[in-house]
Amino acid sequence: MSAVQAERIRRRRQRNRLSASKCRLKTKEKAEFVSEEMRRLEEQNSSLLNRLKREQASNEKLRTSLEQFKSIDEIEELLHYSPPASSPRASSPASPDSYHDDSDGDSMLDQFD
Protein backbone atom coordinates (compact mmCIF):
# COMPACT_ATOMS: atom_id res chain seq x y z
CA MET A 1 0.00 0.00 0.00
CA SER A 2 1.37 3.35 -0.98
CA ALA A 3 1.48 6.47 1.14
CA VAL A 4 -1.17 8.09 -1.10
CA GLN A 5 -3.60 5.21 -0.58
CA ALA A 6 -2.96 5.21 3.18
CA GLU A 7 -3.70 8.98 3.27
CA ARG A 8 -7.00 8.47 1.37
CA ILE A 9 -8.04 5.73 3.80
CA ARG A 10 -7.16 7.97 6.78
CA ARG A 11 -9.20 10.90 5.38
CA ARG A 12 -12.14 8.66 4.54
CA ARG A 13 -12.16 7.22 8.10
CA GLN A 14 -11.93 10.75 9.51
CA ARG A 15 -14.96 11.84 7.43
CA ASN A 16 -16.82 8.69 8.47
CA ARG A 17 -16.16 9.38 12.18
CA LEU A 18 -17.39 12.96 11.77
CA SER A 19 -20.48 11.79 9.87
CA ALA A 20 -21.27 9.11 12.50
CA SER A 21 -20.86 11.69 15.27
CA LYS A 22 -23.29 14.09 13.52
CA CYS A 23 -25.76 11.26 12.98
CA ARG A 24 -25.65 10.27 16.67
CA LEU A 25 -26.14 13.92 17.67
CA LYS A 26 -29.16 14.30 15.35
CA THR A 27 -30.65 11.05 16.67
CA LYS A 28 -30.21 12.26 20.25
CA GLU A 29 -31.77 15.66 19.46
CA LYS A 30 -34.71 14.00 17.72
CA ALA A 31 -35.28 11.67 20.69
CA GLU A 32 -35.22 14.68 23.07
CA PHE A 33 -37.67 16.56 20.85
CA VAL A 34 -40.05 13.57 20.69
CA SER A 35 -39.78 13.10 24.45
CA GLU A 36 -40.58 16.78 25.11
CA GLU A 37 -43.46 16.71 22.63
CA MET A 38 -44.84 13.59 24.31
CA ARG A 39 -44.62 15.25 27.74
CA ARG A 40 -46.39 18.35 26.41
CA LEU A 41 -49.15 16.30 24.77
CA GLU A 42 -49.67 14.21 27.92
CA GLU A 43 -50.01 17.41 29.93
CA GLN A 44 -52.48 18.81 27.40
CA ASN A 45 -54.42 15.54 27.42
CA SER A 46 -54.61 15.60 31.22
CA SER A 47 -55.84 19.19 31.16
CA LEU A 48 -58.49 18.37 28.57
CA LEU A 49 -59.66 15.33 30.53
CA ASN A 50 -60.07 17.50 33.65
CA ARG A 51 -62.03 20.04 31.63
CA LEU A 52 -64.19 17.26 30.20
CA LYS A 53 -64.99 16.00 33.71
CA ARG A 54 -65.96 19.52 34.83
CA GLU A 55 -68.15 20.02 31.74
CA GLN A 56 -69.82 16.64 32.23
CA ALA A 57 -70.58 17.50 35.88
CA SER A 58 -72.02 20.85 34.81
CA ASN A 59 -74.04 19.15 32.09
CA GLU A 60 -75.45 16.68 34.62
CA LYS A 61 -76.48 19.52 36.96
CA LEU A 62 -78.23 21.30 34.09
CA ARG A 63 -80.00 18.10 33.04
CA THR A 64 -81.20 17.60 36.62
CA SER A 65 -82.50 21.18 36.73
CA LEU A 66 -84.22 20.69 33.38
CA GLU A 67 -85.87 17.49 34.60
CA GLN A 68 -87.18 19.37 37.65
CA PHE A 69 -88.72 22.00 35.38
CA LYS A 70 -90.22 19.31 33.17
CA SER A 71 -91.72 17.73 36.28
CA ILE A 72 -93.31 21.06 37.26
CA ASP A 73 -94.79 21.41 33.77
CA GLU A 74 -96.19 17.89 33.93
CA ILE A 75 -97.77 18.57 37.34
CA GLU A 76 -99.33 21.78 36.04
CA GLU A 77 -100.75 19.87 33.06
CA LEU A 78 -102.18 17.20 35.35
CA LEU A 79 -103.87 19.84 37.49
CA HIS A 80 -105.08 21.67 34.36
CA TYR A 81 -103.37 24.72 35.68
CA SER A 82 -103.06 27.64 33.32
CA PRO A 83 -101.10 30.72 34.29
CA PRO A 84 -102.80 34.11 33.97
CA ALA A 85 -103.19 35.20 30.35
CA SER A 86 -101.22 38.40 30.77
CA SER A 87 -100.00 40.57 33.54
CA PRO A 88 -99.89 44.38 33.41
CA ARG A 89 -96.12 44.23 32.99
CA ALA A 90 -96.41 41.83 30.10
CA SER A 91 -98.64 44.20 28.12
CA SER A 92 -97.31 46.32 25.30
CA PRO A 93 -95.57 49.61 26.10
CA ALA A 94 -97.75 52.60 26.77
CA SER A 95 -98.82 54.62 23.75
CA PRO A 96 -98.10 58.35 23.61
CA ASP A 97 -101.80 59.01 24.21
CA SER A 98 -101.58 57.35 27.63
CA TYR A 99 -99.38 60.19 28.86
CA HIS A 100 -102.29 62.64 28.74
CA ASP A 101 -104.08 63.65 31.91
CA ASP A 102 -107.79 63.65 31.07
CA SER A 103 -108.73 65.77 34.09
CA ASP A 104 -107.47 69.10 32.73
CA GLY A 105 -106.79 68.21 29.10
CA ASP A 106 -103.05 68.98 29.30
CA SER A 107 -100.37 66.46 28.53
CA MET A 108 -98.27 65.24 31.47
CA LEU A 109 -95.22 66.23 29.46
CA ASP A 110 -96.47 69.81 29.17
CA GLN A 111 -96.02 70.21 32.92
CA PHE A 112 -92.24 70.28 32.44
CA ASP A 113 -92.18 73.15 29.91
Rosetta constraint file for C-alpha pairs under 8 A:
AtomPair CA 1 CA 5 HARMONIC 6.36 0.50
AtomPair CA 1 CA 6 HARMONIC 6.78 0.50
AtomPair CA 2 CA 6 HARMONIC 6.29 0.50
AtomPair CA 3 CA 7 HARMONIC 6.14 0.50
AtomPair CA 4 CA 8 HARMONIC 6.34 0.50
AtomPair CA 5 CA 9 HARMONIC 6.26 0.50
AtomPair CA 6 CA 10 HARMONIC 6.18 0.50
AtomPair CA 7 CA 11 HARMONIC 6.20 0.50
AtomPair CA 8 CA 12 HARMONIC 6.04 0.50
AtomPair CA 9 CA 13 HARMONIC 6.14 0.50
AtomPair CA 10 CA 14 HARMONIC 6.16 0.50
AtomPair CA 11 CA 15 HARMONIC 6.18 0.50
AtomPair CA 12 CA 16 HARMONIC 6.11 0.50
AtomPair CA 13 CA 17 HARMONIC 6.11 0.50
AtomPair CA 14 CA 18 HARMONIC 6.31 0.50
AtomPair CA 15 CA 19 HARMONIC 6.03 0.50
AtomPair CA 16 CA 20 HARMONIC 6.02 0.50
AtomPair CA 17 CA 21 HARMONIC 6.09 0.50
AtomPair CA 18 CA 22 HARMONIC 6.26 0.50
AtomPair CA 19 CA 23 HARMONIC 6.15 0.50
AtomPair CA 20 CA 24 HARMONIC 6.16 0.50
AtomPair CA 21 CA 25 HARMONIC 6.21 0.50
AtomPair CA 22 CA 26 HARMONIC 6.16 0.50
AtomPair CA 23 CA 27 HARMONIC 6.13 0.50
AtomPair CA 24 CA 28 HARMONIC 6.14 0.50
AtomPair CA 25 CA 29 HARMONIC 6.16 0.50
AtomPair CA 26 CA 30 HARMONIC 6.04 0.50
AtomPair CA 27 CA 31 HARMONIC 6.16 0.50
AtomPair CA 28 CA 32 HARMONIC 6.23 0.50
AtomPair CA 29 CA 33 HARMONIC 6.13 0.50
AtomPair CA 30 CA 34 HARMONIC 6.13 0.50
AtomPair CA 31 CA 35 HARMONIC 6.04 0.50
AtomPair CA 32 CA 36 HARMONIC 6.11 0.50
AtomPair CA 33 CA 37 HARMONIC 6.06 0.50
AtomPair CA 34 CA 38 HARMONIC 6.00 0.50
AtomPair CA 35 CA 39 HARMONIC 6.23 0.50
AtomPair CA 36 CA 40 HARMONIC 6.16 0.50
AtomPair CA 37 CA 41 HARMONIC 6.09 0.50
AtomPair CA 38 CA 42 HARMONIC 6.06 0.50
AtomPair CA 39 CA 43 HARMONIC 6.21 0.50
AtomPair CA 40 CA 44 HARMONIC 6.19 0.50
AtomPair CA 41 CA 45 HARMONIC 5.95 0.50
AtomPair CA 42 CA 46 HARMONIC 6.10 0.50
AtomPair CA 43 CA 47 HARMONIC 6.22 0.50
AtomPair CA 44 CA 48 HARMONIC 6.13 0.50
AtomPair CA 45 CA 49 HARMONIC 6.09 0.50
AtomPair CA 46 CA 50 HARMONIC 6.27 0.50
AtomPair CA 47 CA 51 HARMONIC 6.27 0.50
AtomPair CA 48 CA 52 HARMONIC 6.04 0.50
AtomPair CA 49 CA 53 HARMONIC 6.25 0.50
AtomPair CA 50 CA 54 HARMONIC 6.34 0.50
AtomPair CA 51 CA 55 HARMONIC 6.12 0.50
AtomPair CA 52 CA 56 HARMONIC 6.01 0.50
AtomPair CA 53 CA 57 HARMONIC 6.18 0.50
AtomPair CA 54 CA 58 HARMONIC 6.20 0.50
AtomPair CA 55 CA 59 HARMONIC 5.97 0.50
AtomPair CA 56 CA 60 HARMONIC 6.11 0.50
AtomPair CA 57 CA 61 HARMONIC 6.32 0.50
AtomPair CA 58 CA 62 HARMONIC 6.26 0.50
AtomPair CA 59 CA 63 HARMONIC 6.12 0.50
AtomPair CA 60 CA 64 HARMONIC 6.16 0.50
AtomPair CA 61 CA 65 HARMONIC 6.25 0.50
AtomPair CA 62 CA 66 HARMONIC 6.06 0.50
AtomPair CA 63 CA 67 HARMONIC 6.11 0.50
AtomPair CA 64 CA 68 HARMONIC 6.33 0.50
AtomPair CA 65 CA 69 HARMONIC 6.42 0.50
AtomPair CA 66 CA 70 HARMONIC 6.16 0.50
AtomPair CA 67 CA 71 HARMONIC 6.09 0.50
AtomPair CA 68 CA 72 HARMONIC 6.37 0.50
AtomPair CA 69 CA 73 HARMONIC 6.31 0.50
AtomPair CA 70 CA 74 HARMONIC 6.18 0.50
AtomPair CA 71 CA 75 HARMONIC 6.20 0.50
AtomPair CA 72 CA 76 HARMONIC 6.19 0.50
AtomPair CA 73 CA 77 HARMONIC 6.20 0.50
AtomPair CA 74 CA 78 HARMONIC 6.19 0.50
AtomPair CA 75 CA 79 HARMONIC 6.23 0.50
AtomPair CA 76 CA 80 HARMONIC 5.99 0.50
AtomPair CA 76 CA 81 HARMONIC 5.01 0.50
AtomPair CA 76 CA 82 HARMONIC 7.46 0.50
AtomPair CA 77 CA 81 HARMONIC 6.10 0.50
AtomPair CA 86 CA 90 HARMONIC 5.95 0.50
AtomPair CA 86 CA 91 HARMONIC 6.88 0.50
AtomPair CA 87 CA 91 HARMONIC 6.66 0.50
AtomPair CA 94 CA 98 HARMONIC 6.16 0.50
AtomPair CA 95 CA 99 HARMONIC 7.58 0.50
AtomPair CA 96 CA 100 HARMONIC 7.90 0.50
AtomPair CA 99 CA 107 HARMONIC 6.36 0.50
AtomPair CA 99 CA 108 HARMONIC 5.79 0.50
AtomPair CA 99 CA 109 HARMONIC 7.36 0.50
AtomPair CA 100 CA 105 HARMONIC 7.17 0.50
AtomPair CA 100 CA 106 HARMONIC 6.41 0.50
AtomPair CA 100 CA 107 HARMONIC 4.29 0.50
AtomPair CA 100 CA 108 HARMONIC 5.52 0.50
AtomPair CA 100 CA 109 HARMONIC 7.97 0.50
AtomPair CA 101 CA 105 HARMONIC 6.00 0.50
AtomPair CA 101 CA 106 HARMONIC 6.02 0.50
AtomPair CA 101 CA 107 HARMONIC 5.76 0.50
AtomPair CA 101 CA 108 HARMONIC 6.04 0.50
AtomPair CA 102 CA 106 HARMONIC 7.34 0.50
AtomPair CA 106 CA 110 HARMONIC 6.64 0.50
AtomPair CA 106 CA 111 HARMONIC 8.00 0.50
AtomPair CA 107 CA 111 HARMONIC 7.22 0.50
AtomPair CA 108 CA 112 HARMONIC 7.91 0.50
AtomPair CA 109 CA 113 HARMONIC 7.57 0.50
